[in-house]
């Protein structure tokens, strides 16, 4: 994967947490810690999107699943 350099400013407590996490989990750099955190945020948003999508009702699907055929018919 191609990477880009990004400069960020964080409050001291977050920097300390990143450093402690890096050491505790033998991460190669702070960037790896930030990358893991961003991937978790991405995953959380994706899960939220799936939850919202599952709440949507598709009338065509409801008709198809209520056609009276049991699984055994297939």
Backbone atoms as SQL, in Angstrom:
CREATE TABLE atoms (id INTEGER PRIMARY KEY, chain TEXT, resi INTEGER, resn TEXT, atom TEXT, x REAL, y REAL, z REAL);
INSERT INTO atoms VALUES
  (1, 'A', 1, 'UNK', 'N', 0.836, -1.168, 0.000),
  (2, 'A', 1, 'UNK', 'CA', 0.000, 0.000, 0.000),
  (3, 'A', 1, 'UNK', 'C', 0.889, 1.243, 0.000),
  (4, 'A', 2, 'UNK', 'N', 0.537, 2.177, -0.825),
  (5, 'A', 2, 'UNK', 'CA', 1.296, 3.424, -0.882),
  (6, 'A', 2, 'UNK', 'C', 0.917, 4.283, 0.317),
  (7, 'A', 3, 'UNK', 'N', 1.882, 4.944, 0.903),
  (8, 'A', 3, 'UNK', 'CA', 1.624, 5.783, 2.068),
  (9, 'A', 3, 'UNK', 'C', 1.937, 7.230, 1.769),
  (10, 'A', 4, 'UNK', 'N', 1.347, 8.100, 2.553),
  (11, 'A', 4, 'UNK', 'CA', 1.615, 9.527, 2.479),
  (12, 'A', 4, 'UNK', 'C', 1.994, 10.004, 3.865),
  (13, 'A', 5, 'UNK', 'N', 2.860, 10.968, 3.914),
  (14, 'A', 5, 'UNK', 'CA', 3.269, 11.525, 5.198),
  (15, 'A', 5, 'UNK', 'C', 2.231, 12.543, 5.650),
  (16, 'A', 6, 'UNK', 'N', 1.912, 12.481, 6.934),
  (17, 'A', 6, 'UNK', 'CA', 0.912, 13.355, 7.514),
  (18, 'A', 6, 'UNK', 'C', 1.439, 13.842, 8.855),
  (19, 'A', 7, 'UNK', 'N', 1.318, 15.109, 9.100),
  (20, 'A', 7, 'UNK', 'CA', 1.751, 15.660, 10.379),
  (21, 'A', 7, 'UNK', 'C', 0.515, 16.018, 11.194),
  (22, 'A', 8, 'UNK', 'N', 0.460, 15.533, 12.446),
  (23, 'A', 8, 'UNK', 'CA', -0.681, 15.839, 13.306),
  (24, 'A', 8, 'UNK', 'C', -0.195, 16.377, 14.644),
  (25, 'A', 9, 'UNK', 'N', -1.059, 17.128, 15.290),
  (26, 'A', 9, 'UNK', 'CA', -0.784, 17.622, 16.636),
  (27, 'A', 9, 'UNK', 'C', -1.793, 16.977, 17.577),
  (28, 'A', 10, 'UNK', 'N', -1.300, 16.452, 18.682),
  (29, 'A', 10, 'UNK', 'CA', -2.156, 15.793, 19.659),
  (30, 'A', 10, 'UNK', 'C', -1.885, 16.352, 21.045),
  (31, 'A', 11, 'UNK', 'N', -2.884, 16.317, 21.908),
  (32, 'A', 11, 'UNK', 'CA', -2.652, 16.691, 23.302),
  (33, 'A', 11, 'UNK', 'C', -1.650, 15.719, 23.937),
  (34, 'A', 12, 'UNK', 'N', -0.901, 16.213, 24.897),
  (35, 'A', 12, 'UNK', 'CA', 0.137, 15.407, 25.552),
  (36, 'A', 12, 'UNK', 'C', -0.371, 14.062, 26.069),
  (37, 'A', 13, 'UNK', 'N', -1.556, 13.998, 26.686),
  (38, 'A', 13, 'UNK', 'CA', -2.021, 12.687, 27.175),
  (39, 'A', 13, 'UNK', 'C', -2.216, 11.666, 26.046),
  (40, 'A', 14, 'UNK', 'N', -2.659, 12.115, 24.886),
  (41, 'A', 14, 'UNK', 'CA', -2.812, 11.192, 23.766),
  (42, 'A', 14, 'UNK', 'C', -1.465, 10.737, 23.222),
  (43, 'A', 15, 'UNK', 'N', -0.515, 11.643, 23.181),
  (44, 'A', 15, 'UNK', 'CA', 0.826, 11.271, 22.734),
  (45, 'A', 15, 'UNK', 'C', 1.408, 10.232, 23.692),
  (46, 'A', 16, 'UNK', 'N', 1.208, 10.442, 24.979),
  (47, 'A', 16, 'UNK', 'CA', 1.696, 9.495, 25.973),
  (48, 'A', 16, 'UNK', 'C', 1.025, 8.132, 25.781),
  (49, 'A', 17, 'UNK', 'N', -0.279, 8.139, 25.530),
  (50, 'A', 17, 'UNK', 'CA', -0.987, 6.886, 25.305),
  (51, 'A', 17, 'UNK', 'C', -0.434, 6.176, 24.072),
  (52, 'A', 18, 'UNK', 'N', -0.229, 6.914, 22.997),
  (53, 'A', 18, 'UNK', 'CA', 0.303, 6.319, 21.767),
  (54, 'A', 18, 'UNK', 'C', 1.661, 5.683, 22.037),
  (55, 'A', 19, 'UNK', 'N', 2.503, 6.387, 22.761),
  (56, 'A', 19, 'UNK', 'CA', 3.841, 5.874, 23.064),
  (57, 'A', 19, 'UNK', 'C', 3.759, 4.618, 23.943),
  (58, 'A', 20, 'UNK', 'N', 2.896, 4.655, 24.951),
  (59, 'A', 20, 'UNK', 'CA', 2.743, 3.487, 25.827),
  (60, 'A', 20, 'UNK', 'C', 2.178, 2.295, 25.063),
  (61, 'A', 21, 'UNK', 'N', 1.220, 2.553, 24.184),
  (62, 'A', 21, 'UNK', 'CA', 0.643, 1.477, 23.379),
  (63, 'A', 21, 'UNK', 'C', 1.706, 0.895, 22.452),
  (64, 'A', 22, 'UNK', 'N', 2.477, 1.763, 21.850),
  (65, 'A', 22, 'UNK', 'CA', 3.547, 1.327, 20.943),
  (66, 'A', 22, 'UNK', 'C', 4.498, 0.384, 21.654),
  (67, 'A', 23, 'UNK', 'N', 4.909, 0.740, 22.852),
  (68, 'A', 23, 'UNK', 'CA', 5.842, -0.090, 23.602),
  (69, 'A', 23, 'UNK', 'C', 5.190, -1.387, 24.075),
  (70, 'A', 24, 'UNK', 'N', 3.963, -1.292, 24.565),
  (71, 'A', 24, 'UNK', 'CA', 3.277, -2.467, 25.111),
  (72, 'A', 24, 'UNK', 'C', 2.961, -3.505, 24.034),
  (73, 'A', 25, 'UNK', 'N', 2.746, -3.046, 22.815),
  (74, 'A', 25, 'UNK', 'CA', 2.349, -3.951, 21.734),
  (75, 'A', 25, 'UNK', 'C', 3.445, -4.122, 20.680),
  (76, 'A', 26, 'UNK', 'N', 4.641, -3.687, 21.008),
  (77, 'A', 26, 'UNK', 'CA', 5.812, -3.812, 20.134),
  (78, 'A', 26, 'UNK', 'C', 5.542, -3.302, 18.715),
  (79, 'A', 27, 'UNK', 'N', 4.859, -2.170, 18.621),
  (80, 'A', 27, 'UNK', 'CA', 4.629, -1.546, 17.313),
  (81, 'A', 27, 'UNK', 'C', 5.930, -0.882, 16.873),
  (82, 'A', 28, 'UNK', 'N', 6.163, -0.887, 15.568),
  (83, 'A', 28, 'UNK', 'CA', 7.412, -0.324, 15.048),
  (84, 'A', 28, 'UNK', 'C', 7.485, 1.186, 15.184),
  (85, 'A', 29, 'UNK', 'N', 6.340, 1.852, 15.156),
  (86, 'A', 29, 'UNK', 'CA', 6.345, 3.312, 15.204),
  (87, 'A', 29, 'UNK', 'C', 5.008, 3.826, 15.728),
  (88, 'A', 30, 'UNK', 'N', 4.995, 5.111, 16.016),
  (89, 'A', 30, 'UNK', 'CA', 3.745, 5.753, 16.408),
  (90, 'A', 30, 'UNK', 'C', 2.750, 5.719, 15.258),
  (91, 'A', 31, 'UNK', 'N', 3.272, 5.809, 14.054),
  (92, 'A', 31, 'UNK', 'CA', 2.405, 5.781, 12.878),
  (93, 'A', 31, 'UNK', 'C', 1.601, 4.488, 12.824),
  (94, 'A', 32, 'UNK', 'N', 2.197, 3.379, 13.221),
  (95, 'A', 32, 'UNK', 'CA', 1.495, 2.091, 13.231),
  (96, 'A', 32, 'UNK', 'C', 0.343, 2.144, 14.231),
  (97, 'A', 33, 'UNK', 'N', 0.566, 2.757, 15.369),
  (98, 'A', 33, 'UNK', 'CA', -0.484, 2.883, 16.384),
  (99, 'A', 33, 'UNK', 'C', -1.636, 3.729, 15.840),
  (100, 'A', 34, 'UNK', 'N', -1.306, 4.850, 15.223),
  (101, 'A', 34, 'UNK', 'CA', -2.337, 5.721, 14.656),
  (102, 'A', 34, 'UNK', 'C', -3.085, 4.994, 13.541),
  (103, 'A', 35, 'UNK', 'N', -2.371, 4.247, 12.720),
  (104, 'A', 35, 'UNK', 'CA', -3.002, 3.496, 11.641),
  (105, 'A', 35, 'UNK', 'C', -3.990, 2.467, 12.197),
  (106, 'A', 36, 'UNK', 'N', -3.596, 1.745, 13.242),
  (107, 'A', 36, 'UNK', 'CA', -4.498, 0.775, 13.865),
  (108, 'A', 36, 'UNK', 'C', -5.745, 1.464, 14.405),
  (109, 'A', 37, 'UNK', 'N', -5.562, 2.620, 15.028),
  (110, 'A', 37, 'UNK', 'CA', -6.701, 3.354, 15.579),
  (111, 'A', 37, 'UNK', 'C', -7.647, 3.804, 14.469),
  (112, 'A', 38, 'UNK', 'N', -7.096, 4.273, 13.368),
  (113, 'A', 38, 'UNK', 'CA', -7.937, 4.708, 12.254),
  (114, 'A', 38, 'UNK', 'C', -8.670, 3.540, 11.606),
  (115, 'A', 39, 'UNK', 'N', -8.020, 2.395, 11.535),
  (116, 'A', 39, 'UNK', 'CA', -8.691, 1.208, 10.994),
  (117, 'A', 39, 'UNK', 'C', -9.863, 0.795, 11.884),
  (118, 'A', 40, 'UNK', 'N', -9.690, 0.916, 13.200),
  (119, 'A', 40, 'UNK', 'CA', -10.797, 0.611, 14.115),
  (120, 'A', 40, 'UNK', 'C', -11.955, 1.580, 13.919),
  (121, 'A', 41, 'UNK', 'N', -11.646, 2.863, 13.701),
  (122, 'A', 41, 'UNK', 'CA', -12.700, 3.840, 13.431),
  (123, 'A', 41, 'UNK', 'C', -13.417, 3.505, 12.126),
  (124, 'A', 42, 'UNK', 'N', -12.666, 3.118, 11.111),
  (125, 'A', 42, 'UNK', 'CA', -13.267, 2.745, 9.829),
  (126, 'A', 42, 'UNK', 'C', -14.185, 1.537, 10.007),
  (127, 'A', 43, 'UNK', 'N', -13.731, 0.552, 10.755),
  (128, 'A', 43, 'UNK', 'CA', -14.518, -0.649, 10.996),
  (129, 'A', 43, 'UNK', 'C', -15.794, -0.310, 11.763),
  (130, 'A', 44, 'UNK', 'N', -15.685, 0.572, 12.742),
  (131, 'A', 44, 'UNK', 'CA', -16.860, 0.967, 13.532),
  (132, 'A', 44, 'UNK', 'C', -17.901, 1.648, 12.646),
  (133, 'A', 45, 'UNK', 'N', -17.452, 2.512, 11.739),
  (134, 'A', 45, 'UNK', 'CA', -18.384, 3.169, 10.831),
  (135, 'A', 45, 'UNK', 'C', -19.025, 2.173, 9.878),
  (136, 'A', 46, 'UNK', 'N', -18.245, 1.228, 9.390),
  (137, 'A', 46, 'UNK', 'CA', -18.776, 0.215, 8.490),
  (138, 'A', 46, 'UNK', 'C', -19.833, -0.629, 9.201),
  (139, 'A', 47, 'UNK', 'N', -19.565, -1.003, 10.435),
  (140, 'A', 47, 'UNK', 'CA', -20.535, -1.774, 11.212),
  (141, 'A', 47, 'UNK', 'C', -21.817, -0.975, 11.412),
  (142, 'A', 48, 'UNK', 'N', -21.681, 0.317, 11.666),
  (143, 'A', 48, 'UNK', 'CA', -22.843, 1.180, 11.841),
  (144, 'A', 48, 'UNK', 'C', -23.637, 1.258, 10.530),
  (145, 'A', 49, 'UNK', 'N', -22.956, 1.380, 9.421),
  (146, 'A', 49, 'UNK', 'CA', -23.630, 1.409, 8.115),
  (147, 'A', 49, 'UNK', 'C', -24.396, 0.121, 7.866),
  (148, 'A', 50, 'UNK', 'N', -23.795, -1.026, 8.210),
  (149, 'A', 50, 'UNK', 'CA', -24.479, -2.313, 8.038),
  (150, 'A', 50, 'UNK', 'C', -25.710, -2.409, 8.939),
  (151, 'A', 51, 'UNK', 'N', -25.588, -1.917, 10.179),
  (152, 'A', 51, 'UNK', 'CA', -26.738, -1.936, 11.082),
  (153, 'A', 51, 'UNK', 'C', -27.881, -1.103, 10.510),
  (154, 'A', 52, 'UNK', 'N', -27.551, 0.096, 10.013),
  (155, 'A', 52, 'UNK', 'CA', -28.576, 0.960, 9.431),
  (156, 'A', 52, 'UNK', 'C', -29.201, 0.309, 8.201),
  (157, 'A', 53, 'UNK', 'N', -28.394, -0.308, 7.369),
  (158, 'A', 53, 'UNK', 'CA', -28.909, -0.951, 6.162),
  (159, 'A', 53, 'UNK', 'C', -29.812, -2.123, 6.514),
  (160, 'A', 54, 'UNK', 'N', -29.487, -2.836, 7.579),
  (161, 'A', 54, 'UNK', 'CA', -30.306, -3.995, 7.945),
  (162, 'A', 54, 'UNK', 'C', -31.668, -3.572, 8.476),
  (163, 'A', 55, 'UNK', 'N', -31.786, -2.329, 8.927),
  (164, 'A', 55, 'UNK', 'CA', -33.065, -1.828, 9.418),
  (165, 'A', 55, 'UNK', 'C', -33.998, -1.424, 8.280),
  (166, 'A', 56, 'UNK', 'N', -33.423, -1.189, 7.114),
  (167, 'A', 56, 'UNK', 'CA', -34.246, -0.807, 5.965),
  (168, 'A', 56, 'UNK', 'C', -35.043, -2.015, 5.498),
  (169, 'A', 57, 'UNK', 'N', -36.275, -1.784, 5.169),
  (170, 'A', 57, 'UNK', 'CA', -37.143, -2.862, 4.711),
  (171, 'A', 57, 'UNK', 'C', -37.331, -2.715, 3.205),
  (172, 'A', 58, 'UNK', 'N', -37.042, -3.773, 2.487),
  (173, 'A', 58, 'UNK', 'CA', -37.231, -3.809, 1.042),
  (174, 'A', 58, 'UNK', 'C', -38.531, -4.562, 0.768),
  (175, 'A', 59, 'UNK', 'N', -39.582, -3.867, 0.316),
  (176, 'A', 59, 'UNK', 'CA', -40.874, -4.537, 0.094),
  (177, 'A', 59, 'UNK', 'C', -40.766, -5.725, -0.866),
  (178, 'A', 60, 'UNK', 'N', -39.938, -5.637, -1.884),
  (179, 'A', 60, 'UNK', 'CA', -39.783, -6.748, -2.829),
  (180, 'A', 60, 'UNK', 'C', -39.200, -7.968, -2.121),
  (181, 'A', 61, 'UNK', 'N', -38.276, -7.756, -1.213),
  (182, 'A', 61, 'UNK', 'CA', -37.689, -8.876, -0.477),
  (183, 'A', 61, 'UNK', 'C', -38.719, -9.495, 0.466),
  (184, 'A', 62, 'UNK', 'N', -39.516, -8.641, 1.108),
  (185, 'A', 62, 'UNK', 'CA', -40.547, -9.145, 2.010),
  (186, 'A', 62, 'UNK', 'C', -41.533, -10.027, 1.251),
  (187, 'A', 63, 'UNK', 'N', -41.905, -9.654, 0.035),
  (188, 'A', 63, 'UNK', 'CA', -42.814, -10.457, -0.781),
  (189, 'A', 63, 'UNK', 'C', -42.146, -11.782, -1.142),
  (190, 'A', 64, 'UNK', 'N', -40.882, -11.725, -1.523),
  (191, 'A', 64, 'UNK', 'CA', -40.178, -12.940, -1.927),
  (192, 'A', 64, 'UNK', 'C', -40.015, -13.914, -0.769),
  (193, 'A', 65, 'UNK', 'N', -39.765, -13.407, 0.414),
  (194, 'A', 65, 'UNK', 'CA', -39.570, -14.302, 1.554),
  (195, 'A', 65, 'UNK', 'C', -40.886, -14.798, 2.125),
  (196, 'A', 66, 'UNK', 'N', -41.988, -14.145, 1.758),
  (197, 'A', 66, 'UNK', 'CA', -43.300, -14.564, 2.256),
  (198, 'A', 66, 'UNK', 'C', -44.093, -15.294, 1.169),
  (199, 'A', 67, 'UNK', 'N', -43.408, -15.942, 0.247),
  (200, 'A', 67, 'UNK', 'CA', -44.085, -16.594, -0.873),
  (201, 'A', 67, 'UNK', 'C', -44.690, -17.943, -0.513),
  (202, 'A', 68, 'UNK', 'N', -44.518, -18.369, 0.729),
  (203, 'A', 68, 'UNK', 'CA', -45.126, -19.605, 1.172),
  (204, 'A', 68, 'UNK', 'C', -44.261, -20.838, 0.939),
  (205, 'A', 69, 'UNK', 'N', -43.142, -20.691, 0.271),
  (206, 'A', 69, 'UNK', 'CA', -42.278, -21.835, 0.030),
  (207, 'A', 69, 'UNK', 'C', -41.357, -22.047, 1.233),
  (208, 'A', 70, 'UNK', 'N', -41.274, -23.255, 1.671),
  (209, 'A', 70, 'UNK', 'CA', -40.385, -23.577, 2.773),
  (210, 'A', 70, 'UNK', 'C', -38.991, -23.849, 2.207),
  (211, 'A', 71, 'UNK', 'N', -37.982, -23.810, 3.042),
  (212, 'A', 71, 'UNK', 'CA', -36.625, -24.107, 2.611),
  (213, 'A', 71, 'UNK', 'C', -36.524, -25.500, 2.019),
  (214, 'A', 72, 'UNK', 'N', -37.323, -26.425, 2.532),
  (215, 'A', 72, 'UNK', 'CA', -37.267, -27.793, 2.052),
  (216, 'A', 72, 'UNK', 'C', -37.716, -27.923, 0.589),
  (217, 'A', 73, 'UNK', 'N', -38.517, -26.939, 0.120),
  (218, 'A', 73, 'UNK', 'CA', -39.013, -26.976, -1.249),
  (219, 'A', 73, 'UNK', 'C', -37.851, -26.874, -2.237),
  (220, 'A', 74, 'UNK', 'N', -36.839, -26.166, -1.874),
  (221, 'A', 74, 'UNK', 'CA', -35.681, -25.978, -2.751),
  (222, 'A', 74, 'UNK', 'C', -34.889, -27.231, -2.747);
